[in-house]
Amino acid sequence: MSAQPGFNEPWGNGLRPTKKQIDRWTDENSAKCLEYVKQHAERGNPAFVINCIDEFASTNHMMNIGQVVNYF
């Protein structure tokens, strides 16, 4: 019996992305998030801006604190 290969979260058993690839994805998502906020947020309303960021992060791969931030 052979042991199953380990699971390398979150990339599965495939190749792990390089730091350069991760940095590029992060930069691209940050720029997309900024554009989303510019198009959808209400100017001068910080709570609405945070909601737009949360909305963007819920449909795109992006690390975000989430809706709890609205309580602070």
One Martini backbone bead per residue (centre of mass of N, CA, C, O) as a GRO file, in nm:
protein
   72
    1MET     BB    1   0.097   0.036   0.022
    2SER     BB    2   0.026   0.368  -0.058
    3ALA     BB    3   0.047   0.682  -0.004
    4GLN     BB    4  -0.104   0.962  -0.020
    5PRO     BB    5  -0.084   1.250  -0.130
    6GLY     BB    6  -0.058   1.551  -0.031
    7PHE     BB    7  -0.230   1.841   0.062
    8ASN     BB    8  -0.180   2.164  -0.101
    9GLU     BB    9  -0.284   2.417   0.025
   10PRO     BB   10  -0.498   2.566  -0.214
   11TRP     BB   11  -0.358   2.383  -0.477
   12GLY     BB   12  -0.331   2.105  -0.416
   13ASN     BB   13  -0.127   1.890  -0.627
   14GLY     BB   14  -0.007   2.114  -0.759
   15LEU     BB   15   0.150   2.376  -0.842
   16ARG     BB   16   0.300   2.628  -0.693
   17PRO     BB   17   0.296   2.942  -0.682
   18THR     BB   18   0.463   3.212  -0.723
   19LYS     BB   19   0.532   3.512  -0.594
   20LYS     BB   20   0.494   3.665  -0.859
   21GLN     BB   21   0.208   3.558  -0.918
   22ILE     BB   22   0.074   3.653  -0.658
   23ASP     BB   23   0.141   3.954  -0.691
   24ARG     BB   24  -0.010   3.991  -0.959
   25TRP     BB   25  -0.291   3.905  -0.858
   26THR     BB   26  -0.310   4.115  -0.636
   27ASP     BB   27  -0.282   4.366  -0.815
   28GLU     BB   28  -0.522   4.307  -1.001
   29ASN     BB   29  -0.742   4.292  -0.779
   30SER     BB   30  -0.698   4.571  -0.661
   31ALA     BB   31  -0.766   4.727  -0.921
   32LYS     BB   32  -1.051   4.607  -0.958
   33CYS     BB   33  -1.162   4.707  -0.689
   34LEU     BB   34  -1.124   5.006  -0.735
   35GLU     BB   35  -1.307   5.023  -0.985
   36TYR     BB   36  -1.561   4.919  -0.847
   37VAL     BB   37  -1.581   5.144  -0.637
   38LYS     BB   38  -1.591   5.384  -0.834
   39GLN     BB   39  -1.865   5.277  -0.974
   40HIS     BB   40  -2.049   5.210  -0.685
   41ALA     BB   41  -1.984   5.422  -0.494
   42GLU     BB   42  -2.040   5.663  -0.249
   43ARG     BB   43  -1.950   5.965  -0.212
   44GLY     BB   44  -1.876   6.013   0.133
   45ASN     BB   45  -1.933   5.684   0.205
   46PRO     BB   46  -1.769   5.459   0.387
   47ALA     BB   47  -1.976   5.225   0.420
   48PHE     BB   48  -2.020   5.183   0.114
   49VAL     BB   49  -1.730   5.115   0.044
   50ILE     BB   50  -1.710   4.862   0.219
   51ASN     BB   51  -1.944   4.714   0.080
   52CYS     BB   52  -1.807   4.703  -0.199
   53ILE     BB   53  -1.565   4.537  -0.113
   54ASP     BB   54  -1.726   4.294  -0.010
   55GLU     BB   55  -1.867   4.234  -0.276
   56PHE     BB   56  -1.614   4.184  -0.443
   57ALA     BB   57  -1.492   3.957  -0.254
   58SER     BB   58  -1.741   3.752  -0.297
   59THR     BB   59  -1.661   3.728  -0.636
   60ASN     BB   60  -1.351   3.730  -0.558
   61HIS     BB   61  -1.017   3.669  -0.524
   62MET     BB   62  -1.002   3.785  -0.183
   63MET     BB   63  -0.871   3.928   0.087
   64ASN     BB   64  -1.096   3.975   0.372
   65ILE     BB   65  -1.263   4.060   0.651
   66GLY     BB   66  -1.555   4.169   0.612
   67GLN     BB   67  -1.861   4.246   0.764
   68VAL     BB   68  -1.753   4.306   1.055
   69VAL     BB   69  -1.629   4.591   0.999
   70ASN     BB   70  -1.907   4.751   1.025
   71TYR     BB   71  -1.894   4.753   1.359
   72PHE     BB   72  -1.636   4.968   1.398
   0.00000   0.00000   0.00000
